[in-house]
Amino acid sequence: MYQQQSSHWGLFSAARKPGGLDVIPDPDDPNPAPLLRNVPAALDERLRVRTPHVRRGWLEGGSAERGDDEYLPISWSEAIGLAAGELDRVRTTYGNEAIYGGSYGWGSAGRFHHAQSQVHRFLNVIGGYTRSVQTYSLGAARPLLRHVVGNDDPISKATAWPVLAEHTEHFVCFGGIPEKNSQVNSGGVSRHEVAGHLRRARARGAWFTLISPLRDDLAPELDARWLAPVPGTDTALMLALSYVLIDRGWHDEEFLRTHCVGFDQFRRYLFGAADGIAKSPQWAEQVCGIDAAVIVGLAESMATRRTMVTLSWSLQRARYGEQPLWAGIALACVLGQIGLPGGGFGHGYGATAGVGARRLPYRLPTLPQGVNPVREFIPVARVADMLLHPGEEYDYDGERRRYPDIRLVYWAGGNPFHHHQDLARLTEAFRRPDTVIVHEPFWTATARHADIVFPATTTLERNDLGCAKEDRALVAMRQVTPPLGQARSDFEIFAALAGKLGVEQEFTEGRDEWGWLAHLYEQWRREASDPGLDFQQFWELGRLELPAEPDDQVLYEQFRADPAAHPLATPSGRIELFSERIDSFGYADCPGHPTWLVPEELQIQPGSGDFPLFLVANNPATRLHSQLDHGATSTSAKIHGREPVRMHPTDAVVRGLSTGDLVRVTSATGSVLAAVVISCSVRPGVVQLSTGAWYDPSAPGVATCIHGNPNALTRDVGTSRLAQGCTGQLTRVQVRRFIETLPPLKAHEPPTEGPTGTAVSTDSPT
């Protein structure tokens, strides 16, 4: 029998068949995501963790290291006893701040079995934990936006797509609006509509300018003009556009005076009053490789048409990533169209389906996490620094902080060996804590670096509520198949641990899965003032269409109409082109106004000639992050089992490379094996390698990762002292033909396993 499910990449129905899992996209979805073809791999028993395991070296107190050890299958009672003992030992000996609760929000579209909520709730019940703040996706953006516009409204309340489709005359897309990214949305997406809105705008006559080193960051049917600057130089181009608008008198002086602060400081910087360098088109041409006349023509087009400046999330995932976002906001302010239908700016159109979508006017039925009494936290992308350098001081958003001494890492619902940079360094960092405990359905690199591995179910093996704050469907996610092996849900695992630690009632509140689903639904129904279906009726129906906010939202419309009555949440109540608060921090890597700071990738340094190419490490089109990398859509894009690396024909010719050739891609940080794809959609001097291939360091003499994970190449440094965000978008590399014997892949194989039935003591081995 087919059961309805929700996923981050769309709704579908599924049923177990003799040949495997049959998946049918939702018939109401106008543009179902190809990623649905990966779903059957969730039940691939080869890679599933089917029973609790313990790492032999940790259990025996030996010298074997995480990431290169044998695993012993053990019983649930033994595993629960070991984990509970370690949690109790660490919190008693070192305090709860010595526990780091790692997770990420993409584990499931279900709101009850949301792994991040489950692990945080459990750790809060037992006394708290050191947490992380921000995300790898928006690590630089959110801290900056708080200072410049007061909050993240440019992401969460961006001008709605129907408004853009009707009113925008010129889309200027820094980083593009990649359709592949708009296939997904945290919590689910019932209808994929972004591509349709863009096509309607083009049919109406809208212009598109794509500014990216990758031509396919906008769909080809949009007939975009493609400007391909040197990677990492978008800020310089934005500053030059602002310079032209002001120099030619095309700027909106009134908007800058009434709705912004700091324009005088910003203008002085643009015209070289501080450093003697005018940020002119001629200056920008030397920096970013775009002809000065083209820059002037683009500025004129923007000034004479209703223009939307779109700023992709990729821009701020690089060194000094705060600057292109701030400079893009400043450019929109200079144009003066903020708050007008179809004009202004937005951050993340195309990054997910949720940006520009209608939002629900009430909260979702989500599991409460409780209160964390531990005040320690780190920016999420600084996890390796924390583990490697306990007690070391660092700067973050005006504070001088100190890394806590972590003795136990508890990870559920995420794969840091996908998200993080410099994976060899992360491996070293993961070897420092006393204990690492992980919930995983699959033998990912994170599971292979754990001491205790709990087999977790996938969404197909449990019941849940599927919904997202930017979507119109509340879905009854009905269990498709019984759990594989001995897998249990995160909730069941934590309930057992809570019972062992004497806090079961506090964690479960006396409810099982079904009780929680009914409770969360009915609580949501009361808060939403909905007299409609009760839980049982909803579950039988399977899906509710939810009323959402109108789809005519215009970012800052009320602020534009009356900035005094509708001020922003900044110190001035206006958009801060110069921030006294940021300036007071004294950060050379993030001054008080948008500034061109030369990233290390563009600086001439000793040895830089060894890495002549720019590598762009973007999100994949064939999977969500690293999820289901062994699925059909994901594996169909691999060549010789390796990730494809795209390069321009001119760069391939000088290296004697053709499509399908195996290559070693090397940076100052590490190396990977990949397979070449020749493409004119990549700027000369640039290669592109998507993230998400499961990390495979099984042949260290050959490459850091023999599968093609670009995070083995990228540096583990923060965007700046302001945000300490992720910088995994860009690095410098060399590409050479691989002529050695190709080592076998082990990323999609389980680790070496010891004999079954191994008896262990539940006393801590540490």
N, C-alpha and C positions, 0 to 999 in steps of 0.2 A: 504494500500500500504506500502510495506517495504521501510524504509529509512535507509541509511548508517549512522553509528555513529562511533566515536572513543572514546576510554576510556583509562585510564592509564593502564588497563589490557588487551587491545586488541581491534581490529576492530570487528564490528558486524552490522547486519541489524536488525531492529525491526519494529513491527507494532502492533497497538492496535487491539485486538480480543475480542469477547464477554467474554471469560474467563480471560482476562487480557492482559499483554504484552507478545508477542512472540518474542524471541531473537534467532537469528541464527548467530553462529560464522562465521568469514570471511573464505571462502573456501580455500584461499591461505595460511592460517596460519597452519604450520605443527604441532603445539602443542597448541591449544587454551586453555586459562586459565579457570579453573573451576569457577573462580570468576564471570564469565558472568552470572551464574545462580542467582546471587544476583540482577541483573539489574532490573527485574520486580518490586522489592520492592521500587524502586524510585517513583512509582506511587501509593503506598499504602496510601490511604487517611487517615487511622487511625492516622498516625504519621505526616502527612504534616501540616505545618503552612499554613492555607488557607486564612487568612486575617491578616492585621496588628493588633498587640496586644500591650497593655501597661500594665505594672505591677501595680496592684492596690496600693500597699504600696508606690511605688515611686510617683504615680500620686497624691495620697492623702497626701503625706508627713507623713505617719504613721510609725509604728515601724516594720512592717513585713519586713523580710530580703530576699535578693536575694537567690534564690534556694528553697524557701519555701513560696510561695505566690500565689495568684490568679491572673489570667490574664484577661483583659477586651478587647474584640474585638472592634476595632475602624475603622473609615473610613480612606482611603488613605490620604485625605486632612488633617485630624486631625493628623495622624502619621507624615506626612511630616512637618507639622507646629511645632509639638513638637520637632522633631529631629533638624530641622533648628534653632529653638529658642535656644536649648541647645548648639549646635555648636557655634552659635553667642555669646551667653552669656559667654561660657568658653574662647573662643579666645579673646574676648574683655576684660574680667576681668583678666584672668591669662596669656594670650598669647598662641600662637599655640603649644608651647612646652608642654602645659598641656593636649594635646590630644594625646593619644596613638593609633596608627593605627595598629591593630593586624590582621594578616592573615597568610595563609600558602599556598603553591603552588599546593596542590593536589585537589583543589576544582573541577577542570574540565580539560580535555585534550584539550579543545578549547582555542585558543590563544587570541581571542577577549573577550570572556566572562570568562577570567582568573580573578578570584575574587581579587587576590592580586594586579594585575595591575589596576583593576578598582578602588579599594579603595584607593590605593596610588595616582593614578592620581587625584581623587576627592579631597583628603586631600591636595595635593600639590596646586591645583587650589585655595583652600580657605585659603592658607597661610602656609601650612606645618604641620608637626606633629612629635612627637617623634617616631622613628622607631626602629626596631630590626635588628640585624645582625646575621649571621650564621644560622644554623638549628639545630633541635633536632637530626637529623640523623648524622651530621658531625660537631658538635659543637667544639670538641677538635681537629679534624683532620685538618681543613683548616687553623686555626692560626698556628699550628705547622708546617704544610707543607710549609707555606710561609717562615719560618725561615730555614728549613732544606734543601728543594729543590727549593724554590723560588716561587712556585705556586701549583695549584692542578692538575698538569699533571698526577700524578699517578692515579687520578680518571677519569679525562676527556680525557686523551690521553693514557690510559692503552694499553698495547700490545694487538693487535686484537685477537679475538677468533680463527680465522682460523690459525693464526701463532702458537698459543698454541696447537691447535689440531694436527698440523704437527710436531712441534719441541720439545715441552716440554717432558722430560723423567720422571720427578718426580714433581708432584704437592704436595707441603707441605702447607696445608690449615689451617691456624690459624683462628678458627671460622667457618670453612667450606665454602662451596659454595652452600647454600641452594636453591634448585630449586624453592621452593615456592616464594622466594623473586624475582627471575628472571622473574616471571610472569608479573611484573609491570615495568613501566617506566614513569617518569614525562613527560606528553605530548603525551603519547601513544606508542604502540609497535605493528607494523603490522605483524611481524613474530616472534614467540617465538623459538629461535634457540640455546639458551645456552645449553640445555640438549643434543641436537644433537652434538654439538661440543665436549662436555665432553665424550660422548659415542664414538665418532671417535678417540679421544685421547686414550681411554682405549683399543679400538680394535687394535690400532697400537702398544700397549704394554706399555703405560705410567703407572707409578705407582702413587698411591694416598695415602697420609698420612693425615688423618683427626685429627686435634687437637681441641677438643671441648668436653664439658660435655654432648653433645647431639649427639647420633649416626646418626640421620637422617639429620644432617647438610651437608651430602653428600649422593647422591642417592645410594641405595644398589648395583645397577648393576656395579658401579665403583670399587667394591671389595677393598675398602680402608682399610688400616690399621688404626684402631681407637685407638688413645691415648687420654685419658680423664683426663686432669689435674684438680686439684682443681680450681674451678672458680676464675678468677681474678689473676691467677699466670702465664699467658702467657709470661709476660716480663721476669720472672725468667728463664723460659725454653729457650727463645730466647738468653738471655745472656749466658746461659750454652752452647748452641750450638756454639755461637761465640767463647767462651773460648776453646772448643774442637778443632775447626777449626784452631785457632791460635796456641794452644799448640802442636798440631800434625803437624803443618806446612802445613796444607791443605788450608790456606788462600791465597788470591791473593795480595801479597805485592805491586806489581806494580800498580794495580788498586787503591789500598788504597792510594798510594803515589801521583798518578797523577790526580785522580778524586775526592778525598775526602780531607777534612781538619779535624783535631782533632782526628786522629786515635791514636796518642800517648796517649792523655788523656783518650780516651776510653779504650785502652789496659791496662793502669795502673789501671783503675777502675776494669776491669774484673779480674785482677790478684791480687787485694786486696791491692794495694799500698796506697790507701787513707783510707780505713776503716778496713784493716786487714782481709777482707773476700774475698777469691777467689771464683769467680762465677762458680765453677766447677760443673760437673754433680752430684757429691755427695752432694754438697750444694743444688742444684736445686731439687734433689730427696726429700730432707726434706721439701722443700717449696711447690712443686707442685704435689708430689706423683707419679712421673714418674721415673721408675728405672734408675739408673745412666748408666747401660750398654745399655739400650734402647736409651738413649740420645746420647751416643757415636756412636752407630750404625746408628742412624738417621743422625748425622753429617757426617759420612763417606759416606752414600748414597747420601746426598746432594752434597758433594764435588766431587763425581765421576760420576754424571749425570747432564744433563742440567735441572736445577731446577728452578721452579717458586715458589716464596714465596708469597702466597696470604694472605692478611690481611683483615678480614671482618670489616665492619663498627661497628659491635657489640663490638669489642674489646675496642674502644675508648668511648663507652657510659657507662663508669664506672669511679669510683674515680681514679684519676691519669691516665685517659685514653690517655693522650699524650704519655705515656711511651711505651706501646706495639707497637704503630705505629712507634715510633722512633727506638725502639730496633729491629723491623722487618726490617726497612730500613738498619740499621747497619748490621744485619745478611746478608742481600743480598749484601751489600758492601764487607763484609769479604769474601763471596763466590766469588765475582768478576765477576759475570755473567750479571750484569746490562748492557743493550744495545745490548745483544745477542738475536737472535730469540729464543723465548721460555724460556729465563732465566730472572733473576732479580726479581722484585716484582711488585705487583699491589694492590691497595687499593679498595676493594669493588666488586670484581668479585662475581656475584650472588646476590649482594645487590639490583641491579636493572638490567633490561635487557640492559640498556644503557652503563654500564661499559664494555669496550672491544668491543663495537659495532662501526661500521663506523659512522663518523660524517659528517654532512653537511658542505661544505666549505663557507657557507654564513649564515647570520642571518635569523631568522624565521620571518614570518609576524605577529608581536606582537604589541599590543597596547602600545604606548609610555606613560610612567608614568609622564613625566615632571621632574622638578627640585624641590627638597625639600629644602626650605630656612632654615629650622630648623636643627641645627647641633646635637642635642641631640639624643643619641641612647643607647640601652642596648643590651648585648648578649641575644638572644631570650629566653634561658632557665632561665633567671633571672627575669622574669615578676612578679612573686609573691614577690620577694625581693623589686622590684621597687614600687609596689603598697603598700606594708606594711611599707616600710622604706624610705619615701621621704626625700631627703637631705642627706642620709647616704652615706659615701664614700666606694668605693670598688676598687679592682685592676683588670685590664684587659689588657693583652698583653703589658705590660710595662707602661701603663698609670694609673694614679690615678684619678678615675672618681667619679661622684656623681649622685645618682638617682634623676630624676626629680620628681616634684610633679604633678602626673596625676589626673586630675579631670574628664575626659571623656575618656572612652574606646570605640573605634569603631572597631567592628570585622566583617569581611566578608570573607567567604571561608576558614573555618578552625574550629577545635574543640579543644581548649586548654585543655578541660577536658579529652581529650584522650592523648595528647602529654606530658602534664606536670606531675611532680611527687608530692607526698604528696598532694593528692586532697583535703583533709580536709583543709590544709593550703591555697591552691589555692581558695577554697570557701571563706575563711576568707579574702583573698586578694581582691577578686572580690566584696566584700561588702564595700570596702573603697571608691572608686571613687563616685563622685556625680551621674554620669549617665553612663550606659552601653547600647550601641546600637548594635544590631546584625542583620545581614542578614542570614536567615537559611531556607532551604526547610523543615527541620524536627525539631521536639521538642527534640533536643539534650540537654545535660546538659548545654551547653553554652547558648542556647536559654533560658533555665530555670533560668539562672543567669543574664538575661538582663532586662532592663527597657522598652525598645522599641524593638519590634521584627518585622522586615519586612519579609514577606513571599517571598522567593526567588525561582526562577525556577531552575529545574535541566537541564542538557544538553539535555534531551529528549524533552524539551519544548521550544527550541530556535534553531537558526541557528548559525553555527560557522565554524572556520577553525581549523582542527585538525592536529598537526604536532609536532615533537620532534627533537631536534638537533642531536639525535643519531638514527634516523629512516629514512626510505627511502620513506615514503608515506606522501603526502599532501592530506587531506581528506576533502571533502565537508560534514560537519556534518549537515544533513538536519533535521529539526524539525519533530519529530515523532507524537506529540500530542499537543493540545492546553494547555496552562498553567492551572494547577489545581487551583480551587478556584479563588482568586484574586492575585495569585502569579505574580510577575514581575521579570525581569532580574535585576541583579545588576546595569547594565548600565541604565536601565529605572529609577530605584530608585535614583541613583546618579544624573541623569539628572533632575529629579523633585526637588531634594534638591538644586542642583546648580541653578535652576531657582528661587527658593524661596530666595536664598542668593545672587542673582543678578550676577551669573557667568556662566549661562547656555552656552553661546557661547564659553567661554574659555574651558569648559568641553567637549561639544559635537562637537565643530567646525562646527556646522550646519548639522551634519550627524546623521541619525538614524542607527539601526543595519545593515540594508542592505547596506547603504552608507559606513559604516565603513568596512564591509567585503570586498566590492569592492575596497575601497581605500587601505587597508592593502595588499590585494593580488596584485594589480597593482604596488604598491610601491615595494613590494618584487620582483616581476617579473623584474622590471627595475634594481634593485640592483643585482639580480642574472644574469643579462645580458641574460635573457631567451626570445627569440623572439616567444615563443610558444603561447599557448592558452590564450585568454583574459579571464576576470573573468566569463563572462556569459558562455563561452564555457567550462571552467573548471567546473563550477557549474553543468552544464548539464552532463558532463562526470562523475563527482563525485569523481575522484581520480587521482592523478599524481604520477608516480614513479620518485623519485628525484635522480639525480646523487650525489654520495657521494664520500668521499675520498677513496683511495684504502684500501682494507682490509688486507694489509700486514704491518700495522703500528707496529713498535717496540719501546716501550718506551725508550727514551734516546739513540737511535741508533746513531744519529749525535753527541751527547755529548760524547759518548764513543769513536767514531772515531777521534774526534778532540775537546777536551774540551776547548782549547783556542779560536777556531773559533766559537764554539757553547756553550758558558758558560751558566750556570744556572743563574736564577735571584736572587741568594743569594749574600751576601757581598763578598764572596770569588770567586763566579762563579762556585763553586764545591759543592758537597754534604757535608753538615756540620754535622759530627759526634759529634763535639763539636761546640756549637754556642756561640760565644762571646756575641752576642746580648742578647740571653736568659739568659746567665750567669750573665750579667750586671743587670738584673732585681732583682736578689737576692731572687728568689722565692724558698723557701724550698720544696714546693710541685711540682716544675718543674725545676730541676737544669739544668746545661749547657750541659749535655750529657745524653744518655739513662741510666736510673737508676732504680733499684728495690726499690720501695716505697711500704710499706705494707699498703694496704687499710684497712679501719676500719672494714670491713667485716671479715678480717682475724686476727684481733687483739684480744687478750684475754682481755675482759673488764668486769666490774661488770654487771651481768645480761646476759652475752653472752650465757650462758648455757640455757637460756630460749628459744633461737632461734637456734637450732642445725643444721638446714638445710639451704643450699644455694638455693635461688630462682633465676632462670633465667627467665627474662621477655622479651621474644623475639617477633618478628613480627609474626602475625598470618598467617596461611595458608589458612584461609577461608574468608578473606576480606582484603581490602587495608586499613591499619590503622583501624579506626573505621567506615569507610564508609559502609553503607547498612548493619549494624550489624543485622538488622531484615530480611535480604535476605535469600534465600533458602540454599545456601552453608554455610553461617554463622550459621544459626539456627540448621542445621542438625548435627553440631558438639557439640552442647550444650547438657547437661544432666540435666534433671529437670529444663531446662531453664537457667542453670548456665554454666559458662566456665569450660572446663576440666582442671584439674591440674594433670600433669603426675609425677609419682614417681616410684622409683625402688622397686622391690618386697621385698627386705630386709628391706627397710624403712617402707613399708606398713605392713609387718608382725608384727613388734614390736608395731605398733599402732592399730593392729586389723582391718585393712582397706582392702576393696576389691573394684574392679572397680564398679563405679556407686554410691559409698557412698558419701554422702554430708559431707563436712568438712568446718571448719573455719580455714583459713590461717591467721596467726597473725605475725606481725613484731613489732619492736619498734615504727613504724610510724602509723600503722593502721591495719585493718583486712578486709578480704573479705570472702564471701561464694563461694565455688567452688565444683566440683564433681570429684572424683578420677578416674584416668585411670592408671592402673598398666602397666609399660613398662620397658623392659630391655634396651631400647634405651636411658635411662637416667642414668647418673653416680650415684652410691650409694651416699647418702648424698645430692643429688640435687633434687629439684622439678622444674618443668617448667610450667609456666602459661603465655599464650600469651596475648599481649595487645589488646585493641580494643573493649572489651565489654563496652557498654554504661554505664557510671557511674550512680549508683543507690544508693544514701544515704538515702533512704526512711525509713529505720528501724535502726536508729542510736544506739539503745540499743542492736542490734544484731550484726552488723558489719558496718564498714565504708562504704563498698559497698557490697550489697547483690547479685550483678550480677557477680562479679569476675574480676573487673578491677585491675590489679596488681599495677597500679600507685597509688592506695590507700595505698600500702605497701612500696613503694620506697621513698628514702630520696630526699629532694629538696636541694641539695648542688651541687656546681660546680665541674668540673673535677680537676681544679687547678686555681690558679690566672692568669695563662697565657691565658687560653681559656674560662673558666667559662662555659664549655659545660655541656650537660645533662648527668646524672649518673643513668639513669633508667633501666639499664640492669641487675643489680645484687643487692640483699639484703639478709639478714638472716631472717629466718622464723621458726615458729613451725606450725605443721599441726595436728589438732585433729578432731575426729568425731563430727559432728554437730547433737545433739540429741534434740534440741528444736523445737518448732513449726516453720515450714518454712514460712517466710513472703512472701506475694505476690510481684512479680516484678512489678515495675512501670516505668522502663527505657523505655519500648516500649509502653507507654500510654501517651496521652497528659496531660498537667497539668490541674488543676481545672480552669474552665473558668467562668467568670462573665456573666451577662445578655448581650445579643446582643443589638446593637443600643445605647450603652452607650455614651452619649454626654460628651465631655471633652473640656476644655479650651486649646487653643494652646499657652497660656502663660506658661513659664517654672515653674514647681512646686518647683524647687530647691531654 
